[in-house]
Amino acid sequence: MKTTTTTFLIVFLCLCCLLGCRNKQRNTTLEEVTGDLQQIKDSGELVVLTMYSSTSYFMYRGQDMGFQYELSEQFAKSLGVKLRIVVAKNVNELIEKLLAGEGDMIAYNLPITKEWKDSLTYCGEEIITHQVIVQRTGAKPLTDVTELIGKDIYVKPGKYYDRLVNLNEELGGGIHIHKVTNDSITVEDLITQVSQGKVPYTVADNDIARLNTTYYPNLNIKLSISFDQRASWAVRKSSPKLAEAANQWSKQNATSPAYTASMKRYFEISKDIPLSPILSLREGKISLFDNLFKKYATEIDWDWRLLASLAYTESNFDTTAVSWAGAKGLMQLMPATARAMGVPEGEESNPEESVKAAVKYISITSKSFSSIPYNERLKFVLASYNAGIGHIQDAMALAEKYGMDKYVWNDNVEKFILMKSNEEYYTDSVCKFGYFRGIETYNFVRDITARFETYKEKIKK
């Protein structure tokens, strides 16, 4: 009897220890998921969830960029920790990842709704979003929704189309709504077509529309067609201190030089570079820097006039030029690239340092496409100079997947660099670098190669 009692006690104590361990594991897991501000500071890392888009997060010339990304970086710096970005495919996945503990906070214009009020705490800067009509500036722009009756409006399926259908019903009909179902055409493509006069009107969220006015100053985006929607960042309910820190930082940061610079970079600074003619056709001069182009072009086996065409497109031969993204100098190298290529700090405006570094970067880039014949390779190198190698490799992978020639640029890979701004394509499993505004690179390669042909006709080698 005594032996039986002893055995029972031993088994009971073992079970208690086992359950205690399990409970401890559960509590640890719970703590990991519900960790608040102090745990983030202790770890030295803030994990931010966001989505690829032109206004939130993307990569440009090998550098992380995007308005929400820059704000996240500023917030992380205020906490004294490093920033790590985790990208989700859609809003639902953003929230799922947050609640599963895969990130500390969402840095994206997340709509504030009742649906998630029990799970999320909205924090940071609260902004107002709404849908607007994108139209060209003209003698008589539309100023009231009633003026949409009888007008042709081109939109993608989804929330813009749905809003127009509802508005049409509210007005009693008469709006000519054209649903654009072509997968290769994005919202930003339609905005470009409005700017070019190819379509009269489209619809976009006000932040996307505002960003696009920096590319196309002939756009009018003043007419709103939807109710205001509040949006902000968000954290788990179990992170009140993090939410409090985000709120406090947001109020203090709203007038900071860093915040102002980010706002200007994405929503104010013109991204349209004015171009000037050849310096002297009679004297056979393209620019004041022809001697540098001739000196360094031989190192990469380029015609110096092609290097001049690249510089012309990049900076308009302005050695003091600074792009919206922070690229500097004659050849518009990003700061990190300039350092890596040996440009001394403070010498970004030195034309020889800029050309020398650009040629070194081109040489390195060219080796990534060594399997492509020389003349065709030039286009891939130019595209990479504008977009970064990663986005070009994504476009090549898409071209191969969809039966096109991944070693031919025109009418093949260039089609898929355009599609890198389309969610269906940049979220494809073969893409590693996410969203990219491909229209700029598409035009960049075509403009430079066309100008090179003009230079060859008019300027002696």
Residue, then its C-alpha position, 0 to 999 in steps of 0.5 A: m500500500k505504501t509503495t502504491t501511494t509513493t508511486f502515485l505521488i511521484v506520478f502526480l509530481c511529474l504531471c505537475c512539473l510537465l503541466g508547469c513546463r507547458n504553461k511556462q512555454r505557453n506564457t513565453t509564447l504569449e509574451e513573445v506575441t504580446g511584447d510591448l515597447q520595452q521588449i522591442k527596445d531590449s531586442g534592439e529591433l522594430v519589426v514593421l509590417t507594410m505593403y509594396s506601393s508607390t507611397s508606402y515601400f519599394m526599392y529604387r536603385g538598390q535602396d529602400m524607399g517609400f513615404q511610410y518606410e521613411l516615417s518608420e525609419q524615423f520612428a525606429k530611430s526615435l526609439g533607439v532601435k534598428l528597423r526591419i521591414v516585413v511585406a504583406k500582400n494585402v491588408n488582411e495579411l497585414i493584420e494576420k501577421l500582426l496578430a500572429g506576432e510576425g511584426d510589432m506594428i503596421a506602417y501603412n495607411l490602414p483604414i480605421t474600421k469597427e471590424w478590427k477595433d477589438s484586435l487593433t489599436y490605431c496609432g500614429e498620424e491619422i490621415i484622411t483618404h478619399q477618391v478623386i477624379v484625375q483630369r488634365t488641367g484646362a480651361k474648364p476642369l470639372t468641379d462638381v460630381t454632377e458634371l461627370i454625367g455624360k463623361d467617359i471615365y476609365v477605371k480598374p475593377g474594384k473599389y474605384y469602379d464600385r464607387l463610380v457605379n454607386l455615384n452613377e446611381e445616386l446621380g440617376g445615371g449618365i456617367h460613361i464608366h469604362k472598366v479597364t480589365n487589361d492586367s498589364i494596365t495599372v491605376e498609375d498607367l491610367i493616370t499617365q494616359v490622362s496626362q498624355g490625353k489618351v483618356p479623359y478621366t480616371v479615379a485614384d486615391n488622393d495620395i496616389a494622385r498627389l504623388n503622380t502630380t510630381y511626375y505630371p504637373n498638368l494633372n488636376i486632382k481637386l474633385s473628390i468623389s467619395f466620403d473621407q476615410r480615416a487611416s493610420w498605423a496600428v499595433r496589437k491591443s497588447s502593445p499600449k506603450l508602443a501605441e503611446a510612443a507612436n502617438q507622441w512621436s507623431k505629434q512631435n515629428a510632424t514639424s521635424p526637418a526629416y518629416t518635411a523632407s520626406m513629404k517633399r520628396y514624395f509629394e512635392i518635388s517635381k520628378d520631371i527633368p527639363l532637358s536642353p539641346i546639344l551644346s554646339l552642333r556646329e562645333g560638334k559638342i554635346s556638353l562641357f564634359d565631353n572630354l570626361f565621357k571620351k576618357y572613361a567610356t573606353e574602360i567599359d567599351w562604350d561609345w562616349r556618345l552613349l555615356a553622354s546620352l545617359a548623363y543628359t537624361e540623368s542630370n541635364f548635365d547639371t553637376t549640382a543636380v539632386s533628384w527627388a530620391g537623393a541621387k546626386g551629381l552629373m551621373q545621379l548616383m545614389p549616395a550609397t552607390a557613390r560611396a561604394m564606387g569610391v566617390p569621396e564624401g562631399e565630392e558628389s558634384n565633382p564631374e570627374e568623380s561622378v563619371k568615373a564612379a558611374v563607369k565603375y558601376i556600369s562595369i560591375t552591372s554589365k557582368s551580371f548580364s554577361s550571357i546577353p550579346y553586347n548590343e542587347r546587353l546595353k539596354f539591360v545595363l541602362a535599365s539597371y542603372n535606372a531601376g536597380i539590378g533586382h527589378i530587372q532580374d524580376a522582369m526577366a523572370l516574369a518574361e521567361k514565365y510568360g513565354m517571352d525571351k528574357y534575353v531581349w529587352n524591346d517588346n520582351v523584358e521591357k513589357f514586364i518592367l511595366m507590369k512591376s507596378n501591377e500587384e498581380y505581377y509584383t507579388d508573383s512568386v518569381c519576383k523578389f523585389g516587389y513593387f516598382r514604377g516601371i514606366e520610368t525605366y521603360n521610357f529611360v531606355r528608349d529615350i537614351t537609345a533614341r538620343f544616342e542614335t541622334y548623337k551618332e548622326k550629328i556628332k562625330k565620334 
